Amino acid sequence: MMKFRGFLALVIGVSVGWLVGCGGGRGLVDASRQLSNVNDGVALLGAGEANADIKFAKRRKPKSPPVIHSASVTPTQLGSGGGQVTVTANVTSKIKRLVVTAQATSAGSSPILGTLNAIGGGNYSGVLFLSGSFSGVPKVYQIDVIANDGKNAPVSRSAGTVTVAGTTGGGGGGGGGDGPPPPPF
């Protein structure tokens, strides 16, 4: 707290500026030095015969981004029809409004997204449904966990890869016993 005698000032701003009505010369110089260091907040100075008290709002420190301590996916191998995988992660954040998602990407396919739900102790879990590989080539999905607290840039960490087996030949051309047809695209 600082004392200034004989002037009135009202400071409002986010480094916008301030208005000073002065009745005492030296107080203006001291106040301008102090107030020029304020980047954020509101200060109100009273005047008159009494000393004025200046109080500056504390500048809020930026919050640190969330931290993804670990991430994993199981199983890491699926049959040619694709299927469900479970993604788990351990994430901490100083901000309570945390959204944790998983994203599966594969060459030539759109990303597959899923929400991971909090299960306690900073642990999150959720499922993704990965499409099958209806060619002779296996399909490899990269699985990433993304944590977003809404205040900082989202952070991500790899949970690993999942390989969907390619279809194998066989069946002898003509229906009956090859399994269900592939889903329409």
C-alpha positions in Angstrom: 0.0 0.0 0.0 1.3 3.5 -0.9 0.3 6.9 0.6 0.0 10.0 -1.6 -1.1 13.4 -0.3 -3.2 15.8 -2.2 -4.2 14.4 -5.5 -7.0 12.4 -7.1 -6.4 9.7 -9.6 -8.6 7.0 -11.1 -6.8 4.2 -12.9 -8.7 1.8 -15.0 -7.3 -0.4 -17.5 -5.4 -3.2 -19.0 -2.4 -1.0 -19.9 -4.9 1.5 -21.4 -3.8 4.5 -19.5 -4.9 6.6 -16.6 -6.3 10.0 -15.6 -4.7 12.1 -12.9 -5.9 15.4 -11.4 -2.9 16.7 -9.4 -2.7 19.0 -6.5 0.8 18.1 -5.3 3.8 17.8 -8.0 6.0 15.1 -6.5 3.1 12.7 -5.9 2.3 12.7 -9.6 5.8 11.5 -10.6 5.8 8.8 -7.9 2.4 7.6 -9.0 3.2 7.5 -12.7 6.3 5.3 -11.9 4.2 2.9 -9.9 1.2 2.9 -12.2 3.2 2.4 -15.4 4.1 -1.0 -14.1 0.5 -2.1 -13.8 -0.6 -4.3 -16.7 -3.8 -5.5 -15.3 -6.3 -4.5 -12.7 -8.0 -1.4 -11.3 -6.6 1.1 -8.8 -8.6 3.9 -7.2 -7.0 6.8 -5.4 -9.0 9.0 -3.1 -8.1 12.7 -2.4 -8.8 15.5 0.0 -7.2 16.3 3.2 -6.4 12.7 4.2 -3.8 10.4 2.7 -4.9 8.2 -0.2 -4.4 4.5 -0.1 -3.5 2.8 -3.4 -4.4 -0.9 -3.8 -3.5 -2.8 -6.9 -5.3 -5.9 -8.0 -3.0 -8.9 -8.0 -2.1 -10.0 -11.4 -3.3 -13.6 -12.1 -0.6 -16.0 -12.9 -1.3 -18.1 -16.0 -2.4 -21.6 -15.3 -0.1 -24.4 -16.4 -1.5 -26.7 -19.2 -2.7 -30.2 -18.4 -0.2 -33.0 -18.2 -0.8 -36.4 -19.8 1.4 -38.7 -17.7 0.5 -41.9 -19.5 -1.7 -43.2 -22.3 -2.4 -46.7 -23.7 -4.7 -48.6 -26.0 -5.8 -52.3 -25.8 -6.0 -54.5 -27.8 -3.3 -53.5 -30.3 -4.4 -56.1 -32.9 -7.9 -56.5 -34.4 -9.3 -58.9 -37.1 -10.1 -57.7 -40.5 -13.6 -56.6 -39.4 -12.2 -54.0 -37.1 -13.8 -53.6 -33.7 -13.6 -51.8 -30.3 -10.5 -50.7 -28.5 -10.2 -49.2 -25.0 -8.1 -46.1 -24.5 -6.9 -45.2 -21.0 -4.8 -42.2 -19.8 -3.7 -40.5 -16.6 -4.1 -36.8 -16.9 -3.7 -34.0 -14.3 -4.7 -30.3 -14.6 -5.0 -27.3 -12.3 -8.2 -26.4 -14.0 -11.2 -28.6 -13.1 -13.0 -28.2 -16.4 -10.9 -30.8 -18.3 -12.0 -32.6 -21.5 -10.0 -35.7 -22.5 -10.5 -37.2 -25.9 -9.0 -40.0 -28.0 -8.4 -39.7 -31.7 -7.6 -42.6 -34.1 -6.0 -41.7 -37.5 -5.2 -43.9 -40.4 -4.0 -43.1 -43.9 -6.9 -42.4 -46.3 -9.5 -42.3 -43.5 -11.2 -39.6 -41.5 -10.2 -39.3 -37.9 -12.3 -41.3 -35.4 -12.9 -39.4 -32.1 -14.1 -40.5 -28.7 -14.5 -39.0 -25.2 -12.6 -40.4 -22.3 -14.5 -40.3 -19.0 -13.0 -39.6 -15.6 -12.8 -42.8 -13.5 -11.0 -41.3 -10.5 -7.5 -40.4 -9.5 -6.7 -38.6 -12.7 -7.5 -41.7 -14.7 -9.6 -41.5 -17.9 -11.0 -44.3 -20.0 -13.2 -44.7 -23.2 -13.7 -46.7 -26.3 -13.2 -46.2 -30.0 -14.7 -48.3 -32.8 -12.2 -48.8 -35.6 -13.4 -49.8 -39.0 -12.2 -52.9 -40.7 -9.8 -53.4 -43.6 -11.5 -54.9 -46.5 -8.5 -55.3 -48.7 -5.5 -57.5 -48.4 -3.5 -54.8 -46.7 -3.6 -54.3 -42.9 -4.8 -50.9 -41.7 -2.7 -49.2 -39.0 -4.4 -46.6 -36.7 -2.4 -44.1 -34.6 -4.1 -43.5 -31.3 -3.6 -40.1 -29.6 -5.0 -38.8 -26.3 -5.8 -35.0 -26.2 -6.4 -33.0 -23.0 -8.0 -29.6 -23.2 -8.7 -27.4 -20.2 -10.1 -24.5 -22.2 -7.5 -22.0 -20.9 -4.3 -23.3 -22.6 -3.5 -24.9 -25.9 -4.6 -28.6 -26.0 -1.8 -31.1 -25.3 -1.6 -34.6 -26.8 0.3 -37.9 -26.3 0.5 -41.1 -28.2 -1.3 -44.1 -26.8 0.2 -46.4 -29.4 -1.0 -48.0 -32.6 -3.6 -50.6 -33.5 -3.3 -52.8 -36.5 -6.5 -54.1 -38.2 -5.6 -57.2 -40.2 -6.2 -57.2 -44.0 -8.7 -59.7 -45.4 -7.4 -62.9 -46.7 -8.4 -64.6 -49.9 -10.6 -67.6 -50.0 -14.3 -68.3 -50.2 -14.2 -69.5 -53.8 -16.4 -66.8 -55.5 -20.0 -67.0 -55.0 -21.4 -66.5 -51.6 -22.4 -68.9 -48.9 -20.2 -69.0 -45.8 -17.7 -66.1 -46.3 -19.2 -64.1 -43.5 -21.3 -61.0 -43.6 -20.8 -58.5 -46.4 -18.8 -55.3 -45.6 -20.8 -52.3 -44.3 -21.7 -49.7 -46.9 -19.6 -46.6 -47.1 
